């Protein structure tokens, strides 16, 4: 099967206060469709940098990045924006919903940039909100929703353009344990029932336990990469 | 992303911060309204000045006899008796001259019934109403036939009407005595008001110039020739032509001084009009400064907005907004703020202008060009002062913007 993501010898060097910092020191990872990968590691291990490069929010210093078989290392800003729009769904720790904007409009946002006509936008957004169980919140504003509800809105938003990969950056970091558990169950369900490919970054083993594959980062290197049986219920 | 979607996005962003958007627009609203009100007042003032000058006759030239020297003492202008009605006819034949009327002026006592009044009697030709742009209020004017017969007919100015016929009876057909000579009133003039120097122009009686010469002055010369040029641009040329013609007719050779002088009112009109233009320009300049200050207000708010919404910009980029789309969104927001402010400013400006002309009773002219200019200017303000913040937003890297605290 063709991998969704294939990176070879990926390196990232930051210049910080005149010093170069090696954030990624040669990463080789493949993610195939249907996987649910948890990237785990201590802070400053390079896991977030890795996710940003995979999500095309950041560029590698050297190395090859094949997205669905296509080399995307050399693309310009517009092409990268278009790929982020069509091929990825992002879920952030702090939800990042537009304030004073209804849940429905938040979910529609990626389709606005994709140029989807309004009526179709609405029906797709409602369908995805149904899928994550928040259809009844369509007219709520972010400040009228709990953290767990806001994160579900963000997940629905990540799904609307039928992405090849969902990238979740500490998606439960701002949630209480009950909501965190519910959100992780939702991810597991989306992966299990809808075959959606997910890569999530976390430092909590409890969260990583929902995934089917565990990639551990330390000092910018992958120190272990193994399939696991879902240990969480 | 198309223009409609960009505008919808910008609109939504502005509506999210209603009170801030309104306060930002306030600068532009005040600026545009100020421009419109001041330009309207300035243009109104200029138009009314021009109208008053036109009522004096901006095409008007006056030919007066020169001075005479008698026993070493020179009389003032008009002292000489050198101009004749025939000079007037010759002047009328010049190109660029629309009409000429001789005037024969004499101060005389007028009597009607038991009322009497000393006034200025002007002997004139039928062209007088045209030359002086002075319409009749009632009756008829002096005809060519009246002039030919030296008829004893008179047309009265309003001040004379009020003083000779104080009970409001119509003076038409009444007989009056001018210096003891009976004249029949055939018409009255509309009120003209004061002339520039404050002379009551309505205090006059008009009679045929032939009648004035034969029956009142006993002279064959006229006091002046009033000449109307075909248009105001020709006045100077006509002035030269008249001078040349009269020098020939009066046989005046170079070193000799002219026995007449030709004056025109154009210099007065031009001075008044340019004063008006300078005032208008000055007022509009002050108003334009306030519009620029309004624009800086927009830039200020947009910069704050970009900083405050850095994470939002990062998110939009992560979700697929191109740099150009971000630029366009922020630019559209700025232009929307300024043009909406401009539109409201126009309404406020027009309302203010109407109010000013109602309360202060000032003449105002709302110039369409002023409205168009302020619309264009406010849109430009939006683009100019919105571009820098918008570009700043679009140059953010998505990951830095997302991480911004």
Interface residues (C-beta under 8 A of the other chain):
Chain A: X52 X55 X57 X58 X77 X78 X81 X82 X84 X85 X86 X90 X92 X96 X98 X99 X100 X101 X105 X109 X110 X112 X113 X114 X115 X157 X161
Chain B: X1 X2 X5 X9 X12 X16 X311 X312 X315 X316 X317 X318 X319 X320 X321 X322 X323 X324 X325 X397 X398 X399 X402
